[in-house]
Amino acid sequence: MASFSNRRHFDVSPRRPWAHQLHMNHLLAVLVLCLSQEEIKIDADFPGGNVAVDKIDGNTVSVHQDLRDTSTKWFYWQFRVRGAQGRTVTFQFTTTPAIGVLGPAMSHDGGDSWSWLGKESIKGQGFVYAFPAEAKDVRFCVSIPYLDKDFQKFLARHPSNPNLKVETHCETKKGRKVERLRLGRLDGSAATRILVTARHHACEMIASYVLEGILEEALSDPWYREKVELAAVPFMDKDGVEDGDQGKNRAPRDHNRDYSGESIYASTKAMREFVPGWSAGKLKLALDLHCPTLRGPSNETPYFVGNDNEESWKKITRLSELLEAGQSIPSFHRVKDNLPFGSGFNKPSSFTAGMSFGKWARTLPEAPIGTTLEVSYANSNGVTVTAASARTLGRDLAKAIRKLLE
């Protein structure tokens, strides 16, 4: 009967010197590997950063989004990873869902450029990434960020433009300057005025790229330069954007519910003071740019939010039709995806906590079209949302606005 030894795979007895050497080589390789791997470091110590680290266990990192003064669960996060080069790491979110349909956006150059990691990276409530050997500093974000540094790059592309004026809208509680742009015909005689805002909710970053597209088109189109004065505030919650806050459902009041009673934020107070005098009875459109939630068919398409004014809704629908008919990227926006008043979340019961920008704008004496455009974070009817595609949507929207108001 055969007998079996209880020795392990590596028999280091003197009878097998080659096995002893193999065993020692194996141990040495493991030791070198361990010494060559740095400790993984996770932080959010940069503009727009947001993360709370629960634990780091080998190649598994448990994190969650920092809600700070947000009154409800939300999903914004952005963090930096160092010391993970050459390793495959799993990042798991431990509280509520915070991964979109294309996984996270990723940057290898300090946040100057971003790409989607892709849906194949998603693992449960998290994602997996194999760090290249040279990837010493990598940032991940729920979507493609847009911060003050990005806005400054936009301004740098238009130095000394006679059709662009940058002024101070207000100063935030933390001492940051909130810019207000005025574009087009700036001698006071423009027959049409248009008002556009973004980032009432700090985390809704894709809206800023759409705004850039609108501004680029307005600066290049003779109709805007000769017949329109457009005012825009790119960051209604600039402290929130730079600090990496959610912004949505902020306590004690959401920025986009701060247009009734006494405004508690400098930016909304300044807006209520500026617009009535500036508009001079010529304000035709007040457009507020937002992003919805992360997932679901109704949140993976850009859509206009309707109101209870029938005439206004007809004009918004017409604007939507013009946008769909003239858009450069087929299927990006569809009229059928709009949200009429009384459907979905767009009901009277949803707006009891204070007045929104759009509703406030419709109370102005000239009764302009006041509406919100929600632009998806990652996927739009099968079209991948990028900085470039969002800017293109903005340019197409500016063209549709011209057709509507001309």
Beta strands, then each sheet from edge to edge (+ up, - down):
strand 1: 41-43
strand 2: 52-57
strand 3: 60-64
strand 4: 78-82
strand 5: 88-93
strand 6: 105-107
strand 7: 115-116
strand 8: 122-123
strand 9: 126-130
strand 10: 137-141
strand 11: 164-171
strand 12: 177-184
strand 13: 192-198
strand 14: 228-233
strand 15: 283-290
strand 16: 303-305
strand 17: 369-374
strand 18: 379-380
strand 19: 383-384
sheet 1: 1+ 4- 10+ 6- 7+
sheet 2: 2+ 3- 5- 9+ 8-
sheet 3: 11+ 12- 14+ 13+ 15+ 17+ 16-
sheet 4: 18+ 19-
end
